[in-house]
Amino acid sequence: SRVLTVGAAQLGPIALNESRKVVVERLVSLLEQAARHGCDLVVYPELALTTFFPRWYFEDQAQVDAFFERQMPGPDTQPLFDTARKLGVGFCLGYAELTQEDGRARHFNTSILVDQAGEIVGKYRKVHLPGHAEHEPWRAFQHLEKRYFETGNLGFPVFRAFGGVIGIAICNDRRWSETYRVMGLQGVEMVLIGYNTPVHNPPAPEHDNLSNFHNELVMQAGAYQNGTWVVGVAKAGHEEGVDQIGNSIIVAPSGEIVGACSTLGDELAIARCDLDLTQSYKNTVFNFAMHREPHAYGLIVER
Ligand code: ING
């Protein structure tokens, strides 16, 4: 067996005016708690350093850019990397990435994988950006990810780390079966997913009461259909006027939920995840080589 002890480090609300220094102290506290419980890896939510700023329309790009990190680690986040190295606990962190590529400024909704030596061993940029690109005042709150971020340009990579094959996805990605299958085809054994999910979805309020059900449904399905562990971690609670779901969970390759948070605040849920349990599904019911029929799936990748 290859047991990886994983901590789902759910965060409660982050206020608009909360400094990165204070937020990083909350992250470090969860990392220290995880170390005390023998965790090897801690998973933080999407955009874990700031409030979920796409809920507002900003005219001034400088105001938007203030939510982005220009270097990782930077002065504010270095303490998290130092603690990871000191305690020998790796982590997955979501943040807004501002970088210069092809001679221009690029904005991505990014997540990195950091190993137990405090080194970045993987990076992913969110592919499925939900919401809208223009100000839509009819909404109780905005969801302007299509305005503030570019579509991720790194594909869905997997990384050899923590004794297994680790994949990363971000929030809305978890609702799309293709996300898991592209990583499943690369042998992924654990997918790490942070999210900020409002209870209310303005275009479809009739779904609101099913928010937690849909959250669990998509991650349980993704886990089972690809024989992989899935760790989903929320930024939860009433954040700047918007209620966001918690429901952070750790899902086994069987599709069973084996760990879960039960509050809407900063909370660590822990599970001992044997990566070898993936084989029972990858070698039988979801033996892709034996059972998949790609010739029949063309429509999925046609524009
Ligand atoms: N948030 C939400 C998510 O996919 C959403 C957007 C909410 C889509 C509710 C559909 C229904 O979980 C992010 N940040 O993607």
Boltz pocket constraint, residues with backbone or C-beta under 6 A from the ligand:
constraints:
  - pocket:
      binder: B
      contacts: [[A, 128], [A, 130], [A, 170], [A, 171], [A, 172], [A, 173], [A, 175], [A, 195], [A, 196], [A, 197], [A, 198], [A, 199], [A, 200], [A, 201]]
      max_distance: 6.0
